[in-house]
Amino acid sequence: MNSQSKNSADSMAAGPVNSDPALQQGIGLLGVLSPNAPAYLDELGKLVSSLPSNFGAARQQEAAKGGDPLPFTTRTDGKQTSVYFPADITGIDSDAKEPLAVIAQLCYDAKFSIIKTARQFDIKEFSNSLIASSKALLGAFYCLKRDEIAPTTNIPKQYATGWEYAQWYAFTKATNELDYGDYMGIPRRTQLLMTEGAVWSKQAQFASYQRISVLVRLISQQMGHKVKTVSKFLKGEGYFTTRFVGKKPFGGLLLQEEFDLLTKEWERRESVVKSLYKKLDTNLKLPCMAGQFKQYMAQFNVGLNGDAKKIEETSNSRVPQLLVSSGKGRNQQPTISKGGNLPEKLANPQLKQSVRTVGRVMWSPLMKGVSQNQFIDLAIKLARLKLHPDPNISDPDAYILVQIQRITQDTSVEAVVQTTASSAASVYLEIYPDYAGINSWDAAFGSV
């Protein structure tokens, strides 16, 4: 065999020679083909070998680097909500699997689609977030799995925040109302659990918890159709009566006519509030339209009629004129004069008053058309006539009635003015001896 044949045989034994000029210069996928090629080409060859083998592999690699959402991220397309779950849970803590199973079940119950994500994430932080949320997730699970979502008592403390969180967002979805009212019988819980403890020492862990919290909120809202009886979420009828009507009128600072009118007005308002409360579930069909719940609740604010409002204002204005001191020394405090009605309070010897106080206190807004000064003058004149009879006036009460009729022709007003003026005159006659000698009092009631 000649030398040329020998070289050809050696080449065939070593393998086929690539005829590509570039590879002959030293660049090859499997390494350096030429001893004269640069040393770094071997490293470049390894980088080329590590590239994804096709477009599908490239997409998976991009997703793992950040193209896919993080676990528990939600996306809504039309009416369908999708939730991203880890593609693989190998390596997560065993204690994290139960809360993960709870979340999966809640997604299934809410008819959310579960989609796997190839996004890389910290397994330890993911596990810690699940473990920290486990009791709250169970609380939400127990609330939402019921056929009817409704408040209940004796919820174990460890499950309470999750229950209340799910309950609040299911209720707000059913009523279409996010604002909290003091008439509500459930707490406004907007956090799945209290953010405390070492589990939130890292921002990534807190972000993971936030995604869990948002997911549970969306699930709770999706389950809002299970809220069927709105009254179960509100306080009782007694609270509504106290809150929107108030206590029944007390007559100590009122004329009898005022007390009767306020009592009738209180009964009217109480009747309206009770009727509205009893019709809650009939009139508020769930789910509510936007603003419907708020508009209905606004109807409980039953206002006083004009006369009742003026009477309450007058009653409050009487208080400063009826104050006496109680206690001794530094312990003295102003209190309202004792007595079951206005005449009794005004007759209290402890009360210091001017000659016009009695008339001023006993004037009423029911005396329409009769000013306070006119009424005071009528009361003082009647008391003087009874204290010092006028031979030309045989009946002082009849005389005063004529004077009243010159001011007003309203018979209902006449009756109130005449009755009250007579009571005021009696008070004047009772207390005048205590003020005799004072010029203003003697000018009004002294002998002619």
C-alpha positions, 0 to 999 in steps of 0.5 A: 500500500502506497503512502497515499492509500495509507493516509486515506485509510487512516482518514476513514478510520478516524471518521468522515471529514466535514467539507464545510470550510467554516468547520475546517477552520476550527468551529464545530458543534462538538468541539474544535476540529482544528488544532489551530483554532482559538481555545475559547471555541470549546466553551462557545460550542458548549453554549450552543449545545445548551440552547433549546432544541426547538421553539416549544422548548424555548417557550418553556424556558421563557415561561420559567424565567418570567413569561408565565404568571406566579402561582395563585395569579388570577386572570379573567377572560370574559366571564371565566376566571383562571388561576395559575397553580405550580406545574410541580409541587415537588419539594414543598413542605408537607404542611403546605399541601393541605392549604393548597388542597383547600385553595384548589377545592375553593377554585373548583367550587367557584368554577375557576379554571386551574392552569399550570404555570412554568414560572420559577418560584421560591419553594420555601417562601411558597410553602411558608405563605401557605402554612401561615394562611392555613387556618384562615383558608380553612375558615373561609372554606367552612364559610363558603362550602355551606349551602347558604352563607350566613353569620353563625356564632361560636366560630373557633378563634383560629378560623374566625378571620378567614370566615369573616373575610369570606363572609364579608366579601360574599355579602358585599357581592350579594348586596352590591354595597362595600360601605360599612354601616353600624346597623350591620351585624357582621364585622368588616373584614378586609384582610384574610389574616393579620399580617404579623410574625416572621413569615412576612419578614421577606417581601416575596413571602408577603406578595405570595400571601397577597395573591392568596388573599386576592384569590380568596376574595374573588372566590368569596365574591363568586359565591355571593349567590349563596347569601340568601337572607339579607336580614341575617347580616343585620342587627335586630329590630330593637337596634333599628328602633333605638338607632333610627327612632330613639327613646320614647318621649319623656314629659319632664321638659314638655307641656302635656300637648307637646308630650302627646304630639311627640308621642304620636310622632314617635309611634308613627316613626316606630311603625315605619321603621318596624315595617321596613325591617320586617319587609327587608327580605321581601323588598331586597331580593338578592343580588341587589342592583347597584345602589339598591341596598343603600337606598333601602337602608336610607329609608330608615332615617324617618325624620320628625315632622315640622312641629315635632322638630320645633318642640324638641328644639324648644325642649332643649332650650328650656334646660339652661333656664331650669338648672340648679346647683347640687352638691357642696363646695367643689363638688357642686354640679348643675342639674335640672330642677326636680319636678315631674313637669314644667310647673313643678320644676319652675316652682322649685325654691332652689331655682333662681329666675327672673319675672319672665322666666316662667312665661319664657319656659312655658311658651310653646311652638304649638302657640302658632301666631302667639309670640313668646313675649305676648304669651309672657304678658298674658300669663303675668296679667292673668296672675296679677288679676287673680292676685289683685282682682279687678272689680270690672273683671268678674272672670279673669280666665274669660278675660284672658281668653278674649285677649288671646282671641284678639291675637289668633283665631285658631281654636286649637291654638287658643286652647293651648295658650289658655291652658298653659297661661293658666298653669303659668299664672299658678306658678307665678302665684306660688313663687311670688312670695319668694321674690317679693321686694324685688323691683321687677317682681313687685312691678308685675305682681305688687299691690296697685 
